[in-house]
């Protein structure tokens, strides 16, 4: 199975100030459970997730615009710590959360 990417909306109750790599394990624990969410209908393959532009616009206003290279933990580093808390199978997805600058939509 080749890695792929899909994008979709996400909502969070709170934003934790001062997130760092050391808080990854705590953040992951609250957001990953077996059978947590379906993905699709489109998953893009053969892309490098390390530096993708991700943006959100609402009624023509840009609410978020950043690159995956600015994530706290790069996407390729996520499977090992996440697999300590949940089972992974070929074709499973990992939701990475928001890039810097989230705010009220």
C-alpha positions as CSV (number, residue, x, y, z in Angstrom):
1,X,0.0,0.0,0.0
2,X,1.4,3.4,-0.9
3,X,0.9,6.4,1.4
4,X,-1.7,8.9,0.4
5,X,-3.4,12.0,1.6
6,X,-6.9,13.2,2.1
7,X,-8.1,16.5,3.5
8,X,-11.2,17.2,5.5
9,X,-12.6,19.5,8.2
10,X,-11.8,19.0,11.8
11,X,-13.1,20.7,15.0
12,X,-11.4,21.0,18.3
13,X,-12.8,22.0,21.7
14,X,-9.7,23.8,22.8
15,X,-6.3,24.8,21.6
16,X,-3.4,23.9,23.9
17,X,-0.8,26.7,24.0
18,X,2.8,25.6,23.9
19,X,2.4,22.3,22.1
20,X,5.6,20.5,21.5
21,X,6.9,17.1,20.4
22,X,6.9,16.0,24.0
23,X,3.1,16.6,24.2
24,X,2.5,14.5,21.0
25,X,1.8,11.3,23.0
26,X,-0.9,13.1,25.1
27,X,-2.5,14.8,22.1
28,X,-2.5,11.5,20.1
29,X,-4.2,9.6,22.9
30,X,-7.2,11.9,22.8
31,X,-7.7,11.8,19.0
32,X,-7.0,8.2,17.9
33,X,-9.3,5.3,18.4
34,X,-9.9,2.2,16.2
35,X,-12.7,2.9,13.7
36,X,-12.8,6.6,14.7
37,X,-13.7,8.2,11.3
38,X,-14.2,7.3,7.7
39,X,-12.2,9.0,5.0
40,X,-12.9,9.7,1.4
41,X,-14.2,9.7,-1.2
42,X,-10.8,10.8,-2.6
43,X,-7.4,9.9,-1.4
44,X,-4.4,11.3,-3.4
45,X,-1.4,9.0,-3.8
46,X,2.1,9.6,-4.9
47,X,2.6,12.9,-3.2
48,X,5.2,14.0,-0.7
49,X,3.4,15.0,2.5
50,X,6.4,16.8,3.9
51,X,5.7,20.2,2.4
52,X,2.1,20.5,1.2
53,X,0.2,23.8,1.3
54,X,-3.0,23.6,3.4
55,X,-5.5,26.4,3.5
56,X,-9.0,27.0,4.7
57,X,-11.3,29.7,3.3
58,X,-14.8,30.6,4.6
59,X,-17.0,32.9,2.5
60,X,-13.9,34.1,0.6
61,X,-11.9,34.9,3.8
62,X,-8.7,33.0,4.4
63,X,-8.8,31.6,7.9
64,X,-5.7,29.4,7.7
65,X,-2.8,29.1,5.3
66,X,0.3,27.2,6.0
67,X,2.5,24.3,5.0
68,X,2.8,20.8,6.4
69,X,6.5,21.4,6.8
70,X,5.5,23.6,9.8
71,X,3.7,20.8,11.7
72,X,5.0,20.1,15.2
73,X,5.7,16.5,14.2
74,X,6.3,15.7,10.5
75,X,3.8,13.2,9.1
76,X,6.4,10.4,8.4
77,X,7.3,10.4,12.1
78,X,3.7,9.8,13.3
79,X,3.0,6.1,12.8
80,X,5.4,4.6,15.4
81,X,4.1,6.6,18.4
82,X,0.5,6.3,17.3
83,X,0.8,2.5,16.8
84,X,1.6,2.3,20.6
85,X,-2.1,3.3,21.2
86,X,-4.0,1.8,18.3
87,X,-3.9,-1.0,15.7
88,X,-2.7,-0.1,12.2
89,X,-3.6,-2.0,9.1
90,X,-2.7,-1.4,5.4
91,X,-4.9,1.4,4.1
92,X,-5.6,3.0,7.5
93,X,-5.5,6.8,7.8
94,X,-3.9,9.1,10.4
95,X,-5.5,12.5,11.1
96,X,-2.7,15.0,11.9
97,X,-4.7,17.8,13.3
98,X,-4.3,21.5,12.5
99,X,-1.3,23.5,11.3
100,X,-0.3,26.7,13.2
101,X,-2.8,29.5,13.2
102,X,-6.1,27.8,13.9
103,X,-8.9,30.0,15.2
104,X,-12.6,30.4,15.1
105,X,-14.2,29.5,11.8
